[in-house]
Amino acid sequence: MKGLFKQVDITSIVFMRIVYGLLAFGELMGMYVYYHLTKDTFNPAAFHFTYYGLEWVKPLPEPFISMVFILGLIAALCVALGKFYRVACIVTGLILMYAFCMEETLYLNHGYLMTCLAFILAFFPMNRSFSLDVLKRPERRLTRVPVYYQFILAFLMGVVYFYGGIAKMNPDWIRAQPLLIWMEYKKNLFLIGPIIQKDIVAWVMSIGGLAFDLSAAFLLMFKRTRKLGMGLAISFHLINVLIFNIGAFPWLSLALSLMFFPSTLLPNFFHWLDRKVPIWARQRARYRNYFGTDQREMPISPRLNRQMRVCLILLVGFNLLMPLRHHLYTGNVNWTEEGHKFSWRMMLRNKSGVGSFVIKDESGEIIDTEDGREYLTKRQRFKMLGQPDMILQFAQFLGDKYEAEGHGQVSVHADIKVRLNGNSFQRFIDKEVDLRAVKWHPFQSQEWILPFEYDY
């Protein structure tokens, strides 16, 4: 661990600050314009799926929710510019978290990664060079910082890659599912559509994706294979950009992958640009004349040394254990969804569900059936039918609604069948169980989720 305290060039983590700030700005802008202004996803009068324990997180009415998003956009730009840096990181993280917690159906792995990074980066000295904070207070400028900051960024990306590969080691992925299904949906893509719908493409992407995810972190770790690893990463992520709409994740991943390289990579690249691009060289010269060329290392006290060792152990331990929690449950995680989120289980399942909820009175007589279309958006209903926690939330909402309408004590049963990765439709929820009487246990298997059986 002693080597992690070696002082190295600060340029790499400053580059990461700028990239992160710009990507967070784009993420928040997309959520504000598309989901809020266009789709009205955060309408406080509508039904919203929430995470258990965070039911109190609700959308604000206008104009307050727009003010929240605008504050987040300003904060993300401040991160990129290095202005009010620590506060800006925390504000960006809180607003990203708020946006995702308001509506569980918006969960994406890269949203989780960006939220975590915001709070982690708040403790990094990323504003101590090439920032508005340093422009105002030049005496705070640093040129060298401990390498553990770069190590943390590389480690986080390595975890995403490796656990993404481990998750792909399942029967469906090995038989190119769900890629075979998704490629059929992409047949109308410009130029590449007719090509990617061929079965061989899905098979190559399946085996290639598994091999890349399992090996990427190790290839990037070592000098002899690092360029190969980065070349494969660029190819992998650009293919995802062309075929799948996964937002900022490919660009964030590529920026984090660069953290595996020596801290001299970007300074050497900038020196090369000095020789090739005169305008760039003149601007760099002006910057050096203003701030000077003296080397300033980050002072590390024995107390900070001890604190960072503890923080590193906790950070590494949490990120290595969190993706493994699905082993606490029985059953196929792609079916039950227990332990699926926050575990880098990416693009592993294609689920489609059909069914409705049956509301019964105290005597067991059927009062009504509900399919959710009256209360849910198309996206919410599609997501709900494949996710037990959402089915439970909606069932309890229906029960409360019918009791409030004067039907007395009612029971709510889910009559739902789901198809996973091209297998046949199977009953998903035990329809004899009254979901109003069920409580969600975050670290116990839910017995009312029926087991999955492969067709082959």
Buried (B, 14 or more C-beta within 10 A) or exposed (E): EEEBBEBBBBBBBBBBBBBBBBBBBBBBBEBBEEBBEEEEBBBEEBBBBBBEEBEEBEBBEEEEBBEBBBBBBBBBBBBBBBBBBBEBBBBBBBBBBBBBBBBBBBBBBBBBBBBBBBBBBBEBBBBBBBBBBBBEEEEBBBBBBBBBBBBBBBBBBBBBBBBBBBBBEBEBBEBBBBBBBBBEEBEEBEEBEEEBBEEEBBBEBBBBBBEBBBBBBEBBEEEEBBEEBBEBBEEBBEBBEBBEEBBBBBBBBBBBBBBBBBBEBBBEEBEEEBEEEEEEBEEBEEEEEEBEEEEBEBEBEEEEEEEBBEBBEEBBEEBEEBBEBBEEBBBBBBBBBBBBBBBBBBBBBBBEBEBBBBBBBEEEEEBEEBBBEEBBBEBBBBBBBBBBBBBBBBBBBBBEBBBEEEBEEBBBBBBBBBBBBBBEBBBBBBBEBBBBEBEEEEEEEBEBBBEBEEEE
